[in-house]
Amino acid sequence: MEDFNAANEIQDLQYFGEFGGVNPSISDSSTYTFLSAKTMFDTFEGNADGCYLYSRHSSPMNLYLAQALAKLENTAAANVTASGMGAITTVLLQLCKSGDHIISSRTIYGGTYAFLKNFLPPFQIETSFVDISNFEAIERAIGPTTKIIYCESVSNPLLEVADLRKLSALCKKHNLKLVVDNTFSPLSVSPGLLGADVVIHSLTKFINGSSDTVGGVYCGTQEFINDTKNVNSGACMLLGPTMDSLRSSSILKNLRTLHIRMKQHSCNALYLAERFERDGLKVSYPGLSSHKQHELLKSMMHAEYGFGGILTLDAGTTAKANELMELMQKENLGYLAVSLGFYKTLFSCSGSSTSSEIPEEERVSMGISDGLIRFSIGLDHDIERTYQRMKACMLKTGVLAP
Ligand SMILES: *Cc1c(COP(=O)(O)O)cnc(C)c1O
């Protein structure tokens, strides 16, 4: 695993612009001309490599970005989409048809949960939600119609780590596909190397990192990517969550600094998590040895990128959490906002925002308490200074007892 370094792979990819530009030219076209009618026909049939037909199917810039993201995840191919949900729904609808069954971790992104729980059942696609660390329960849930095990490598918002090697072995045994959302741990975890069949990212988060666009990607075999783009039966081609070329161009440029940003996010988050824990706060961060899956994540990750930029803190009640977040925002320590991976620290109360799709009773049983604040730690230059100022806010609001 240590021989593979995605940052080197991406760095080695060169794309020049039309006039020798250091960045590839943006293709500002939805459609493409053909010199001969025969080539157009062949392209429709999928037999004319290197020819573009229509930008819902492919465009040069989207292929460049997809190629770089395939390098990131060490897969043969990838396809970019207009959002993370565009990637997730495409993959699930490509792999599952009416009558099929999905096993999913119960601690997943709220939108994914809502899609599995509410949107798919009318199409006769049912999901069993499981504790992803309970392998007996997972194996019991597998039936003759099960097609997929779905999870997040590091889950939103609880930061549970999935044992991808074990899940992959289970999938191979039962002939299932392992689909992994790796949004929280780009570069640090490579699910493909641990046996995942399809790896998904919301590009909106760390990979783009500037909170100026939504985007998504799924990475897998060339055959799977081709299937999703098939003009007759491909979920991506037919549902149409196409990323715009201008956007893929800006995401590709931001991808170039991902390795530097991830190290800084991780370094800052670990610093804060260690101090908060020492102060007696209820903090959860996979880089702390008190975290249940600390050793597991260590055994799965590329150490140089650290344990990621996300930590959670339980402020006790929603009211306390809100008071603290408002004060921290007033002190310019971060923004009260959903999403993650920005240069600035972002915080939100998961139960009343990004996980509000999950019914309260289930939230409680998973461990998403009312006062749980999810922090996406920013790229702060002087994290000790940030820590001192955050601590002052916690003392002032009584989240931390003097
Ligand atoms: C944000 C997020 C998504 C959804 O991505 P969008 O780009 O908002 O559609 C999916 N999974 C995880 C883990 C996320 O954090």
The ligand as an SDF file (V2000), in Angstrom:
LIG
                    3D

 15 15  0  0  0  0  0  0  0  0999 V2000
  -21.7230   16.4170    1.0120 C   0  0  0  0  0  0  0  0  0  0  0  0
  -21.6780   14.9430    0.9820 C   0  0  0  0  0  0  0  0  0  0  0  0
  -22.3590   14.2240   -0.0170 C   0  0  0  0  0  0  0  0  0  0  0  0
  -23.2280   14.9000   -1.0520 C   0  0  0  0  0  0  0  0  0  0  0  0
  -22.4850   15.6600   -1.9510 O   0  0  0  0  0  0  0  0  0  0  0  0
  -23.0930   16.9290   -2.7510 P   0  0  0  0  0  0  0  0  0  0  0  0
  -21.9130   17.3800   -3.5350 O   0  0  0  0  0  0  0  0  0  0  0  0
  -23.5810   17.9050   -1.7450 O   0  0  0  0  0  0  0  0  0  0  0  0
  -24.1870   16.3960   -3.5970 O   0  0  0  0  0  0  0  0  0  0  0  0
  -22.2450   12.8590   -0.0040 C   0  0  0  0  0  0  0  0  0  0  0  0
  -21.5060   12.2160    0.9210 N   0  0  0  0  0  0  0  0  0  0  0  0
  -20.8440   12.8650    1.8960 C   0  0  0  0  0  0  0  0  0  0  0  0
  -20.0520   12.0960    2.8900 C   0  0  0  0  0  0  0  0  0  0  0  0
  -20.9080   14.2550    1.9550 C   0  0  0  0  0  0  0  0  0  0  0  0
  -20.2630   14.8970    2.9400 O   0  0  0  0  0  0  0  0  0  0  0  0
  1  2  1  0
  2  3  1  0
  2 14  2  0
  3  4  1  0
  3 10  2  0
  4  5  1  0
  5  6  1  0
  6  7  2  0
  6  8  1  0
  6  9  1  0
 10 11  1  0
 11 12  2  0
 12 13  1  0
 12 14  1  0
 14 15  1  0
M  END
$$$$
